Structures are given as structure tokens and as C-alpha cells.
Amino acid sequence: MSKTTEAEIKKEVTVFKKKYTDIAIVDKETFDVVGENLGRIIAMKKKITEYWAEPIAKAHSLHKELNEKKKEMLAPFDHAEKFERKKIQEYLTAQEMKRREDQKKLDDERRKKEEAEKNKIDKKIEKAKASGNKEKVKELKAEKEEVCIAPATVEEEIKQTTRIEGGPTVSKKKDIKITITDEMEVLGLVVKGVLPIGIIKINESKLKQAVKLSGRMDLPGLLIEEIVGASIR
């Protein structure tokens, strides 16, 4: 028996597309007609799938083989790149933490100096009050309001974007790392509106299985409808 050719299958597909019509099921007779059509459709799909099975398997095997070779060649570079990226990330994180600590020290010192200056003026205000010099008190209070020591900024050792000679351009990107320690607490935050509902992905397959096991058709938040399908063989 000769093997079916691609041209023969294409011809059958063309004939099917020309002759196929949508028939509404209104009684047993039309039910049978649609069933016969479905049988022919399933048989044709099987024929097409079997025809392409071998070339697809060969292509898949070649694709897999070539990907394995590529993966083998890339492996040492992937490992090294991951290692180098990790070192850069750890260094930048450490530098940012140090910069924040240094900045806090500068800000604390500035506030202390401002406070000390204001305290000096407060003492002068008390003396002026004691001597009954209202005009001087007014001047000192105005002077106190204007006390402001210009803030200093700790410069970053590594700039936001750094061009490395003979290498890539490194741009700093601040991010956070999250580890879920209590799923129910996270769900509670979603219910309260603190976190968006979009962070939760519902597994519909497992949901359907759970609903079936519950035997209920009236669970809150769900519209459960019973449908009757057909197993076609």
C-alpha cells in the first residue's frame, strides 16, 4: 500500500472546505448527520496528524540535538556571567547601604548643629525677655526661624550609568527581593485591598476539581453551571 502524499491530503482538505456546511441539530436524524460529519472530521484529523508525525519527530530530534550542543557551548559562559553579575549586584547593594548610613550620619550632624544654633538663640531670647527688650525678642525669634544649615549629600561611588572601557555599560537598577512567609497573611492583604487581586493566579483545573468534590453548586464568588458534554471515540 503506497503512502499518502502531501498533495493528496491537501486535495482532501480543499474538498472538505468546499463541501462542509453547518447543520443545526433539531431531531434524531440531524443528530446522526452531525455525528457522521464529526466522525469524518476526526478521521481526517488523525490522517493529517499521522502524516506529519515522522517529519515533525525528525525535526524535533534535530532541534533538540542542536540546542543541546548550543547549551553545552554556552554553559561555561552562562555560569561565569551569572557569577560576575552576582558580584556586581552584591557590591552595588553594599555600596548603597554604606552610602545611606553615611548620609544618615551627615543628616543627623546637620540637625544637631541646627538644634544647637537654635538653643543658643533661645538663651538669648530668654535674656532679652528678662531685660524686657521686646524688639530684641522679636528679632531673635525671626533669626531662629531662619536657622538652616545646607544639607550635604554623600556622592555615589558608582554612578547611575557607568561605561566600562572594553566592557559593557552598567546601569544601576534598584529592586526588592520578596519571600512569602505566610500565604494566608498575603491573601488577607488582598482581601483588605492593600495588595491587588492581580497578584493571585487561580488554577481553574484545581478549582473545578475542588468544587466537584464539595458537591455544592452555590459557593460564594462562583457561578457554577452544570453542562452535559459528549465523549467522542
C-alpha positions in Angstrom: 0.0 0.0 0.0 1.5 3.3 -1.1 2.0 6.1 1.4 -0.4 9.1 1.3 1.3 12.1 -0.2 1.0 15.7 0.9 -0.6 16.7 -2.3 -3.4 14.0 -1.8 -4.0 15.3 1.8 -4.2 18.9 0.5 -6.8 17.9 -2.1 -8.9 16.2 0.6 -8.7 19.3 2.8 -9.8 21.5 -0.2 -12.8 19.2 -0.9 -13.7 19.3 2.8 -13.7 23.1 3.0 -15.9 23.3 -0.1 -18.4 20.8 1.0 -18.6 21.4 4.7 -21.9 23.0 5.8 -23.1 23.9 9.2 -26.1 21.7 10.1 -28.3 22.6 13.1 -29.4 19.7 15.3 -33.2 19.7 15.6 -34.0 16.0 15.8 -32.5 12.5 15.9 -31.9 12.4 12.1 -29.9 15.6 12.1 -28.1 14.5 15.3 -27.0 11.4 13.4 -25.9 13.5 10.4 -23.8 15.8 12.6 -22.3 12.7 14.3 -21.3 11.3 10.9 -19.7 14.6 9.9 -17.8 14.6 13.2 -16.6 11.1 12.6 -15.2 12.1 9.2 -13.6 15.2 10.7 -11.9 13.1 13.5 -10.7 10.5 10.9 -9.2 13.3 8.7 -7.5 14.9 11.6 -6.0 11.6 12.5 -4.8 11.1 8.9 -3.1 14.6 8.9 -1.5 14.0 12.3 -0.1 10.6 11.3 1.3 12.1 8.0 3.2 14.8 9.8 4.2 12.7 12.8 7.5 11.4 11.3 8.9 14.7 9.8 7.9 16.6 12.9 9.7 13.9 15.1 12.8 14.2 13.0 12.8 18.0 13.1 12.2 17.9 16.9 15.1 15.5 17.3 17.4 17.7 15.3 16.2 20.8 17.1 16.9 19.1 20.4 20.3 17.9 19.3 21.4 21.4 18.1 20.0 23.0 21.2 22.0 20.6 23.4 25.2 21.5 21.5 24.5 25.2 21.9 23.7 24.7 25.6 27.0 22.8 26.1 29.0 25.6 24.5 27.2 28.3 26.4 27.4 26.6 29.8 30.7 28.0 31.0 29.8 31.5 29.8 26.3 31.3 31.4 27.9 30.2 34.7 30.6 32.9 34.5 28.1 35.6 33.6 25.8 34.7 36.5 28.8 34.8 38.8 30.0 38.2 37.6 26.5 39.7 37.7 26.1 38.4 41.3 29.4 40.1 42.3 28.3 43.4 40.8 24.9 43.2 42.4 26.4 42.4 45.8 29.0 45.3 45.6 26.4 47.8 44.4 24.0 46.8 47.2 26.8 47.1 49.8 27.8 50.5 48.5 24.2 51.7 48.6 23.8 50.6 52.2 27.1 52.3 53.1 26.0 55.5 51.3 22.7 55.5 53.2 24.5 55.1 56.5 26.9 57.9 55.7 24.0 60.1 54.5 22.2 59.5 57.8 25.2 60.5 59.8 25.5 63.7 57.8 21.8 64.5 58.2 22.0 63.8 62.0 25.0 66.1 62.3 23.2 68.8 60.4 20.1 68.5 62.6 22.3 68.6 65.7 24.1 71.7 64.5 20.7 73.4 63.7 19.4 72.4 67.1 22.5 73.7 68.9 22.2 77.0 67.0 18.5 77.4 67.9 19.3 76.6 71.5 21.8 79.4 71.6 19.2 81.8 70.2 16.7 80.5 72.7 19.1 81.5 75.5 19.4 85.0 74.0 15.7 85.2 73.7 15.3 84.4 77.5 17.9 87.1 78.3 16.0 89.6 76.1 12.7 88.8 77.8 14.3 89.1 81.2 15.5 92.6 80.3 12.1 93.5 78.8 13.6 94.1 75.4 10.6 93.1 73.3 12.1 94.4 70.0 15.1 92.2 70.5 13.0 89.2 71.3 11.1 89.7 68.1 14.4 89.9 66.1 15.8 86.8 67.7 12.7 84.8 67.1 12.8 85.8 63.4 16.5 84.8 63.4 15.7 81.4 64.9 13.1 80.7 62.1 15.8 81.3 59.5 18.3 78.9 61.0 19.1 76.4 58.3 22.3 74.5 57.6 22.5 73.5 54.0 22.3 69.7 53.7 25.3 67.8 52.4 24.9 64.8 50.0 27.0 61.7 50.0 28.1 61.1 46.4 27.6 57.6 45.0 30.9 55.8 44.3 29.4 54.1 41.2 27.3 56.5 39.1 23.8 55.5 37.9 25.2 54.6 34.5 28.9 53.6 34.1 30.6 52.9 30.8 33.3 50.3 31.4 36.2 50.6 29.0 36.4 47.5 26.9 33.2 46.2 28.5 29.5 46.8 28.8 27.6 49.8 30.1 26.4 49.1 33.6 23.2 50.9 34.7 22.1 50.5 38.3 18.6 49.3 38.9 17.1 49.3 42.4 14.8 46.4 43.1 13.5 44.4 46.1 13.5 40.7 46.9 10.3 39.1 48.3 10.0 35.8 50.2 6.4 34.7 51.1 6.4 33.5 54.7 2.7 33.2 55.2 0.3 32.8 52.2 -2.8 33.3 54.3 -1.4 36.7 55.5 -0.8 37.7 51.9 -4.4 36.7 50.9 -5.6 38.7 53.9 -3.9 41.8 52.5 -5.6 41.2 49.1 -9.0 40.9 50.8 -8.3 44.2 52.7 -7.3 45.9 49.4 -3.7 46.5 50.5 -2.5 44.3 47.6 -4.2 44.0 44.2 -6.1 40.9 43.3 -4.0 40.6 40.2 -1.1 39.0 42.2 -3.2 35.9 42.7 -3.4 33.3 39.9 -6.3 30.8 40.3 -5.7 27.3 39.0 -9.1 26.7 37.3 -8.4 23.0 36.9 -7.8 22.5 40.6 -10.7 24.9 41.4 -13.1 22.8 39.3 -11.8 19.6 41.0 -12.4 21.1 44.4 -15.9 22.3 43.5 -16.8 18.8 42.2 -15.5 17.2 45.5 -17.5 19.7 47.5 -20.7 18.7 45.8 -22.1 22.2 46.1 -23.5 24.4 43.3 -23.8 27.6 45.4 -20.3 28.6 46.5 -19.9 32.4 47.1 -18.0 34.2 44.4 -18.5 31.4 41.9 -21.2 30.9 39.1 -21.4 27.1 38.8 -23.3 25.8 35.9 -23.8 22.1 35.0 -23.2 21.2 31.4 -23.7 18.0 29.5 -21.0 17.1 27.0 -20.1 14.1 24.9 -17.2 11.7 24.8 -16.5 11.1 21.1 -14.5 8.0 20.1 
